[in-house]
Amino acid sequence: MKQLRPAVLAGIFAVAGVLSWAGARLWNAYGNLPGVPLAAPIVLGAIAVVLLATALSLRARLKAQRERRPGAKGVEPLMAARAVVFGQASALVAALVAGMYGGVGVFLLLDSLDVPARRDQTWYAGFAVLAGAAVIAAALFLEHVLKLPEDDDTAPQAPSRA
């Protein structure tokens, strides 16, 4: 399993932002642009909290396991792999969603802030971008806690002795 690369997440964020900005311009030119839901930053924030709690819990369990404390639960490899997959999937989706709301937010910011409804939508989009960044940070922290080794496909193979 490969670790997430921040550059890949930034690329997803940028592409989603540009595409959603262009889509918002097009949609606004030919109809009414739908609003940014307040639920977006709330849901992303909740995901960030769950990821952070998972990372902190696993870090405490790994520390107890390393110190060989009596009654320490430890972390099973399958549990760690599932946590990492959850974190990676959440970070990828958060980069996409935050980029999308970032593009719409930039469009709204540049279009007209004199309309009160648009001003609120711009705030919601900005909060969604911040919450998406929190999800990404929590997912990267979770990977750091579990310290995934690099994929062995790129490592040089040692000659086997038969």
Backbone hydrogen bonds in HBPLUS format (Angstrom, degrees):
<---DONOR---> <-ACCEPTOR-->    atom                        ^
c    i                          cat <-CA-CA->   ^        H-A-AA   ^      H-
h    n   atom  resd res      DA  || num        DHA   H-A  angle D-A-AA Bond
n    s   type  num  typ     dist DA aas  dist angle  dist       angle   num
A0008-VAL N   A0005-ARG O   2.97 MM   3  5.36 127.7  2.25 109.1 122.0     1
A0009-LEU N   A0005-ARG O   3.24 MM   4  6.67 159.3  2.28 153.8 159.4     2
A0010-ALA N   A0006-PRO O   2.85 MM   4  6.08 154.6  1.91 147.9 155.3     3
A0011-GLY N   A0007-ALA O   2.90 MM   4  6.06 148.8  2.00 140.5 149.1     4
A0012-ILE N   A0008-VAL O   2.94 MM   4  6.22 159.7  1.98 151.9 156.6     5
A0013-PHE N   A0009-LEU O   2.94 MM   4  6.12 161.4  1.98 146.5 152.0     6
A0014-ALA N   A0010-ALA O   2.89 MM   4  6.07 160.7  1.92 146.8 151.8     7
A0015-VAL N   A0011-GLY O   2.92 MM   4  6.08 171.1  1.93 155.3 157.6     8
A0016-ALA N   A0012-ILE O   2.97 MM   4  6.01 167.0  1.98 150.7 155.0     9
A0017-GLY N   A0013-PHE O   2.90 MM   4  5.99 149.8  1.99 143.0 152.2    10
A0018-VAL N   A0014-ALA O   2.94 MM   4  6.17 164.3  1.97 154.7 157.5    11
A0019-LEU N   A0015-VAL O   2.98 MM   4  6.13 169.9  1.99 153.8 157.0    12
A0020-SER N   A0016-ALA O   2.92 MM   4  5.96 157.6  1.97 143.7 150.2    13
A0021-TRP N   A0017-GLY O   2.91 MM   4  5.99 150.4  1.99 143.9 152.4    14
A0022-ALA N   A0018-VAL O   2.99 MM   4  6.21 163.4  2.02 150.5 154.6    15
A0023-GLY N   A0019-LEU O   2.87 MM   4  6.03 155.7  1.92 143.4 151.1    16
A0024-ALA N   A0020-SER O   2.80 MM   4  5.89 151.7  1.88 141.8 149.2    17
A0025-ARG N   A0021-TRP O   3.01 MM   4  6.28 154.4  2.08 146.1 152.8    18
A0026-LEU N   A0022-ALA O   3.01 MM   4  6.23 163.4  2.04 149.7 154.0    19
A0027-TRP N   A0023-GLY O   2.81 MM   4  5.93 167.0  1.83 151.7 155.9    20
A0028-ASN N   A0024-ALA O   2.89 MM   4  5.86 160.7  1.93 143.6 149.3    21
A0029-ALA N   A0025-ARG O   3.01 MM   4  6.13 141.6  2.16 139.8 149.9    22
A0030-TYR N   A0026-LEU O   3.26 MM   4  6.52 141.0  2.42 144.8 153.7    23
A0030-TYR N   A0027-TRP O   3.24 MM   3  5.38 131.3  2.49  98.0 109.9    24
A0031-GLY N   A0027-TRP O   2.88 MM   4  5.70 111.0  2.36 147.1 162.6    25
A0040-ALA N   A0037-PRO O   3.35 MM   3  5.82 153.3  2.43 107.6 113.3    26
A0043-VAL N   A0039-ALA O   2.84 MM   4  5.97 167.0  1.86 163.3 164.9    27
A0044-LEU N   A0040-ALA O   3.05 MM   4  6.22 170.0  2.06 155.4 158.6    28
A0045-GLY N   A0041-PRO O   2.89 MM   4  5.87 151.5  1.97 136.9 145.2    29
A0046-ALA N   A0042-ILE O   2.96 MM   4  6.21 151.3  2.04 145.1 152.7    30
A0047-ILE N   A0043-VAL O   3.00 MM   4  6.30 155.9  2.06 150.7 156.9    31
A0048-ALA N   A0044-LEU O   2.97 MM   4  6.23 153.6  2.04 145.6 152.9    32
A0049-VAL N   A0045-GLY O   3.01 MM   4  6.29 152.8  2.09 145.8 152.6    33
A0050-VAL N   A0046-ALA O   3.00 MM   4  6.28 158.6  2.05 149.0 154.5    34
A0051-LEU N   A0047-ILE O   2.93 MM   4  6.16 164.3  1.95 152.6 156.7    35
A0052-LEU N   A0048-ALA O   2.94 MM   4  6.08 161.3  1.97 147.8 153.2    36
A0053-ALA N   A0049-VAL O   2.88 MM   4  6.04 160.3  1.91 149.1 154.7    37
A0054-THR N   A0050-VAL O   2.90 MM   4  6.08 155.5  1.96 147.5 154.5    38
A0055-ALA N   A0051-LEU O   2.91 MM   4  6.14 161.2  1.94 149.7 154.8    39
A0056-LEU N   A0052-LEU O   2.94 MM   4  6.14 162.9  1.97 152.0 156.3    40
A0057-SER N   A0053-ALA O   2.93 MM   4  6.02 157.1  1.98 145.4 152.0    41
A0058-LEU N   A0054-THR O   2.90 MM   4  6.08 166.7  1.92 153.4 157.2    42
A0059-ARG N   A0055-ALA O   2.89 MM   4  6.01 151.9  1.97 144.1 152.5    43
A0060-ALA N   A0056-LEU O   3.04 MM   4  6.23 156.7  2.09 143.6 149.0    44
A0061-ARG N   A0057-SER O   2.97 MM   4  6.25 157.9  2.02 149.5 156.0    45
A0062-LEU N   A0058-LEU O   2.85 MM   4  6.01 156.9  1.90 148.7 154.8    46
A0063-LYS N   A0059-ARG O   2.96 MM   4  6.11 154.4  2.02 144.1 151.3    47
A0064-ALA N   A0060-ALA O   2.99 MM   4  6.19 159.0  2.03 146.0 151.5    48
A0065-GLN N   A0061-ARG O   2.94 MM   4  6.10 148.3  2.04 141.0 150.1    49
A0066-ARG N   A0062-LEU O   2.87 MM   4  6.09 157.7  1.92 149.2 154.6    50
A0067-GLU N   A0063-LYS O   3.01 MM   4  6.18 153.5  2.08 146.8 153.8    51
A0069-ARG N   A0064-ALA O   3.13 MM   5  5.53 171.7  2.14 158.4 160.5    52
A0068-ARG N   A0065-GLN O   3.17 MM   3  4.98 153.4  2.24  97.5 105.3    53
A0072-ALA N   A0069-ARG O   3.21 MM   3  5.48 155.0  2.27 132.7 129.2    54
A0079-MET N   A0076-GLU O   3.10 MM   3  5.27 118.4  2.50 102.0 116.7    55
A0080-ALA N   A0076-GLU O   3.02 MM   4  6.35 157.7  2.07 155.9 162.7    56
A0081-ALA N   A0077-PRO O   2.88 MM   4  6.11 158.6  1.93 149.5 155.5    57
A0082-ARG N   A0078-LEU O   2.96 MM   4  6.16 158.2  2.01 146.0 151.6    58
A0083-ALA N   A0079-MET O   3.00 MM   4  6.21 155.7  2.06 145.4 152.1    59
A0084-VAL N   A0080-ALA O   2.97 MM   4  6.22 156.7  2.03 149.6 155.6    60
A0085-VAL N   A0081-ALA O   2.96 MM   4  6.19 160.7  2.00 150.4 155.6    61
A0086-PHE N   A0082-ARG O   2.93 MM   4  6.11 159.8  1.97 148.2 153.9    62
A0087-GLY N   A0083-ALA O   2.94 MM   4  6.17 156.1  2.00 144.7 151.3    63
A0088-GLN N   A0084-VAL O   2.79 MM   4  6.03 162.6  1.82 154.8 159.4    64
A0089-ALA N   A0085-VAL O   2.91 MM   4  5.99 170.3  1.92 152.3 155.4    65
A0090-SER N   A0086-PHE O   2.97 MM   4  6.02 157.5  2.02 142.7 149.7    66
A0091-ALA N   A0087-GLY O   2.91 MM   4  6.07 155.5  1.97 146.5 153.2    67
A0092-LEU N   A0088-GLN O   2.97 MM   4  6.19 161.2  2.01 153.2 157.7    68
A0093-VAL N   A0089-ALA O   3.03 MM   4  6.20 166.3  2.05 151.5 155.1    69
A0094-ALA N   A0090-SER O   2.82 MM   4  5.90 154.4  1.88 144.6 152.9    70
A0095-ALA N   A0091-ALA O   2.90 MM   4  6.06 153.0  1.97 145.6 152.0    71
A0096-LEU N   A0092-LEU O   3.16 MM   4  6.39 155.8  2.22 142.4 148.6    72
A0097-VAL N   A0093-VAL O   2.83 MM   4  6.06 171.6  1.84 159.3 161.2    73
A0098-ALA N   A0094-ALA O   2.78 MM   4  5.69 162.8  1.81 146.3 152.4    74
A0099-GLY N   A0095-ALA O   2.98 MM   4  5.89 150.9  2.07 134.2 142.6    75
A0100-MET N   A0096-LEU O   2.95 MM   4  6.15 154.0  2.02 144.2 151.7    76
A0101-TYR N   A0097-VAL O   2.93 MM   4  6.23 169.3  1.94 156.7 158.2    77
A0102-GLY N   A0098-ALA O   2.74 MM   4  5.79 141.6  1.88 139.0 151.2    78
A0103-GLY N   A0099-GLY O   2.91 MM   4  6.11 157.3  1.96 149.3 153.5    79
A0104-VAL N   A0100-MET O   3.14 MM   4  6.43 162.3  2.17 148.9 153.5    80
A0105-GLY N   A0101-TYR O   2.79 MM   4  5.85 153.5  1.86 140.5 149.0    81
A0106-VAL N   A0102-GLY O   2.88 MM   4  6.11 153.6  1.95 148.3 154.6    82
A0107-PHE N   A0103-GLY O   3.04 MM   4  6.27 160.4  2.08 145.5 150.9    83
A0108-LEU N   A0104-VAL O   2.88 MM   4  6.17 164.3  1.91 153.5 157.5    84
A0109-LEU N   A0105-GLY O   2.82 MM   4  5.96 153.2  1.89 145.1 153.2    85
A0110-LEU N   A0106-VAL O   2.92 MM   4  6.09 157.3  1.97 151.8 156.7    86
A0111-ASP N   A0107-PHE O   2.80 MM   4  5.81 137.7  1.98 145.5 158.1    87
A0118-ARG N   A0115-VAL O   3.02 MM   3  5.38 120.2  2.39 108.3 122.8    88
A0119-ARG N   A0115-VAL O   3.04 MM   4  6.36 150.1  2.13 153.1 162.5    89
A0120-ASP N   A0116-PRO O   3.11 MM   4  6.42 159.2  2.15 152.2 155.7    90
A0121-GLN N   A0117-ALA O   3.11 MM   4  6.33 157.9  2.16 144.4 150.6    91
A0122-THR N   A0118-ARG O   2.93 MM   4  6.14 148.1  2.03 145.5 153.7    92
A0123-TRP N   A0119-ARG O   3.13 MM   4  6.47 152.3  2.21 146.0 152.7    93
A0124-TYR N   A0120-ASP O   2.98 MM   4  6.31 160.5  2.02 152.8 158.0    94
A0125-ALA N   A0121-GLN O   2.94 MM   4  6.16 158.2  1.99 146.5 152.3    95
A0126-GLY N   A0122-THR O   2.95 MM   4  6.18 156.4  2.01 145.4 152.1    96
A0127-PHE N   A0123-TRP O   2.88 MM   4  6.16 158.6  1.93 154.3 159.8    97
A0128-ALA N   A0124-TYR O   2.93 MM   4  6.17 147.2  2.04 143.6 152.9    98
A0129-VAL N   A0125-ALA O   3.03 MM   4  6.36 149.3  2.12 146.4 154.1    99
A0130-LEU N   A0126-GLY O   3.07 MM   4  6.39 160.0  2.11 148.4 153.4   100
A0131-ALA N   A0127-PHE O   2.87 MM   4  6.07 158.2  1.91 147.9 154.2   101
A0132-GLY N   A0128-ALA O   2.87 MM   4  6.00 150.4  1.95 141.9 150.4   102
A0133-ALA N   A0129-VAL O   2.95 MM   4  6.22 151.6  2.03 145.8 153.4   103
A0134-ALA N   A0130-LEU O   2.98 MM   4  6.29 143.7  2.11 140.7 151.0   104
A0135-VAL N   A0131-ALA O   3.00 MM   4  6.34 148.4  2.10 144.9 152.8   105
A0136-ILE N   A0132-GLY O   3.02 MM   4  6.33 161.7  2.06 149.7 154.1   106
A0137-ALA N   A0133-ALA O   2.93 MM   4  6.13 161.4  1.96 147.0 152.1   107
A0138-ALA N   A0134-ALA O   2.93 MM   4  6.08 159.3  1.97 146.1 151.9   108
A0139-ALA N   A0135-VAL O   2.90 MM   4  6.11 154.0  1.96 149.5 156.9   109
A0140-LEU N   A0136-ILE O   2.95 MM   4  6.18 159.3  1.99 151.4 156.8   110
A0141-PHE N   A0137-ALA O   2.94 MM   4  6.12 149.8  2.03 143.9 152.6   111
A0142-LEU N   A0138-ALA O   2.91 MM   4  6.13 151.4  1.99 143.0 150.7   112
A0143-GLU N   A0139-ALA O   3.04 MM   4  6.37 156.3  2.09 146.8 152.4   113
A0144-HIS N   A0140-LEU O   2.96 MM   4  6.19 151.9  2.04 140.8 149.0   114
A0145-VAL N   A0141-PHE O   2.85 MM   4  6.13 153.8  1.92 151.1 157.9   115
A0146-LEU N   A0142-LEU O   3.12 MM   4  6.39 155.2  2.19 146.5 152.3   116
A0147-LYS N   A0143-GLU O   2.83 MM   4  5.89 120.0  2.19 139.8 156.0   117
A0147-LYS N   A0144-HIS O   3.25 MM   3  4.91 140.6  2.42  90.7 101.9   118
A0155-ALA N   A0152-ASP O   3.34 MM   3  5.07 141.9  2.50  92.1 102.6   119
